[in-house]
Amino acid sequence: MPTPDRLRAWLVANELGSAEMPISDALLRDARELREAIHRAGTAVAADDVPDPADEACSTAGPPVRRWPSSPSTPWRRSARTTRTARATA
C-alpha cells in the first residue's frame, strides 16, 4: 500500500469502504502495520512456530471492522464478512 489511493482501492474492492472514504496518514500507517503483523504471524505459523504476541495484539486491537457508509444517512455496521468469520471461529 504505497499510497492512500491504493489503500482506498483495496478497501473498496473488499467491500470495506467507498470511493469517497477519506484516508488519513494515520490510517495508512495502521494498515501497513497490520499487513506486516499478519505477514509475520503467517510466516511463523507456516514454520510451525508461534506468532509474536505483539503481532497478535496488533491484529486484534481496536474496534470491530466497520464498513464506510455508502451515504451520510447509512449507519455504521459490522462487516458481513467479519460477522461470518466471528461466528465460524466462535
C-alpha beads as a LAMMPS data file, in Angstrom:
LAMMPS data file: protein, C-alpha beads

90 atoms
89 bonds

1 atom types
1 bond types

-500.0 500.0 xlo xhi
-500.0 500.0 ylo yhi
-500.0 500.0 zlo zhi

Masses

1 110.0

Atoms # bond

1 1 1 0.000 0.000 0.000
2 1 1 2.237 2.750 -1.214
3 1 1 -0.416 5.476 -1.324
4 1 1 -3.751 6.408 0.247
5 1 1 -5.390 5.856 -3.147
6 1 1 -4.144 2.259 -3.279
7 1 1 -5.458 1.572 0.245
8 1 1 -8.828 3.113 -0.695
9 1 1 -8.988 0.948 -3.838
10 1 1 -8.250 -2.175 -1.772
11 1 1 -10.908 -1.251 0.798
12 1 1 -13.475 -0.647 -1.951
13 1 1 -12.591 -3.917 -3.725
14 1 1 -13.106 -5.812 -0.458
15 1 1 -16.370 -4.025 0.373
16 1 1 -14.831 -2.278 3.390
17 1 1 -15.029 1.303 2.155
18 1 1 -16.265 3.655 -0.511
19 1 1 -14.545 5.741 -3.146
20 1 1 -15.312 8.824 -1.041
21 1 1 -13.711 7.414 2.116
22 1 1 -11.003 9.735 3.451
23 1 1 -7.660 8.019 4.059
24 1 1 -5.520 9.757 6.658
25 1 1 -1.791 9.257 7.114
26 1 1 -2.572 7.506 10.407
27 1 1 -4.970 5.053 8.722
28 1 1 -2.424 4.286 6.011
29 1 1 0.271 3.726 8.661
30 1 1 -2.036 1.443 10.693
31 1 1 -2.983 -0.556 7.594
32 1 1 0.677 -1.094 6.756
33 1 1 1.436 -2.121 10.350
34 1 1 -1.448 -4.606 10.342
35 1 1 -0.378 -6.022 6.969
36 1 1 3.152 -6.614 8.275
37 1 1 1.876 -8.179 11.532
38 1 1 -0.323 -10.582 9.553
39 1 1 2.632 -11.474 7.321
40 1 1 4.922 -12.149 10.300
41 1 1 2.262 -14.223 12.079
42 1 1 1.526 -16.244 8.941
43 1 1 5.223 -16.849 8.369
44 1 1 5.614 -18.047 11.960
45 1 1 2.660 -20.436 11.685
46 1 1 3.904 -21.773 8.334
47 1 1 7.244 -22.516 10.009
48 1 1 5.474 -24.373 12.882
49 1 1 6.396 -21.525 15.208
50 1 1 4.276 -19.360 17.483
51 1 1 3.408 -15.839 16.324
52 1 1 4.840 -12.977 18.341
53 1 1 2.271 -11.793 20.921
54 1 1 2.826 -8.193 19.751
55 1 1 1.685 -9.187 16.254
56 1 1 -1.392 -10.900 17.679
57 1 1 -2.175 -7.801 19.732
58 1 1 -1.849 -5.650 16.601
59 1 1 -4.316 -7.796 14.692
60 1 1 -6.915 -7.894 17.477
61 1 1 -6.618 -4.350 18.839
62 1 1 -9.145 -1.660 18.176
63 1 1 -12.832 -1.598 17.409
64 1 1 -14.564 -4.153 15.169
65 1 1 -14.122 -3.652 11.448
66 1 1 -16.732 -1.222 10.174
67 1 1 -17.895 -0.509 6.664
68 1 1 -17.758 3.032 5.464
69 1 1 -21.359 4.131 4.957
70 1 1 -22.453 4.453 1.360
71 1 1 -24.284 7.636 2.264
72 1 1 -24.201 10.029 5.222
73 1 1 -27.504 8.604 6.470
74 1 1 -26.302 4.983 6.424
75 1 1 -25.366 3.848 9.943
76 1 1 -22.093 2.108 10.707
77 1 1 -22.458 -1.644 10.841
78 1 1 -20.351 -4.725 11.239
79 1 1 -18.983 -6.080 8.007
80 1 1 -20.870 -9.239 6.972
81 1 1 -17.515 -10.873 6.257
82 1 1 -16.268 -10.063 9.781
83 1 1 -19.502 -11.326 11.337
84 1 1 -19.301 -14.615 9.394
85 1 1 -15.666 -15.061 10.442
86 1 1 -16.507 -14.361 14.088
87 1 1 -19.333 -16.927 14.025
88 1 1 -17.126 -19.534 12.330
89 1 1 -14.352 -19.167 14.889
90 1 1 -16.591 -18.976 17.978

Bonds

1 1 1 2
2 1 2 3
3 1 3 4
4 1 4 5
5 1 5 6
6 1 6 7
7 1 7 8
8 1 8 9
9 1 9 10
10 1 10 11
11 1 11 12
12 1 12 13
13 1 13 14
14 1 14 15
15 1 15 16
16 1 16 17
17 1 17 18
18 1 18 19
19 1 19 20
20 1 20 21
21 1 21 22
22 1 22 23
23 1 23 24
24 1 24 25
25 1 25 26
26 1 26 27
27 1 27 28
28 1 28 29
29 1 29 30
30 1 30 31
31 1 31 32
32 1 32 33
33 1 33 34
34 1 34 35
35 1 35 36
36 1 36 37
37 1 37 38
38 1 38 39
39 1 39 40
40 1 40 41
41 1 41 42
42 1 42 43
43 1 43 44
44 1 44 45
45 1 45 46
46 1 46 47
47 1 47 48
48 1 48 49
49 1 49 50
50 1 50 51
51 1 51 52
52 1 52 53
53 1 53 54
54 1 54 55
55 1 55 56
56 1 56 57
57 1 57 58
58 1 58 59
59 1 59 60
60 1 60 61
61 1 61 62
62 1 62 63
63 1 63 64
64 1 64 65
65 1 65 66
66 1 66 67
67 1 67 68
68 1 68 69
69 1 69 70
70 1 70 71
71 1 71 72
72 1 72 73
73 1 73 74
74 1 74 75
75 1 75 76
76 1 76 77
77 1 77 78
78 1 78 79
79 1 79 80
80 1 80 81
81 1 81 82
82 1 82 83
83 1 83 84
84 1 84 85
85 1 85 86
86 1 86 87
87 1 87 88
88 1 88 89
89 1 89 90
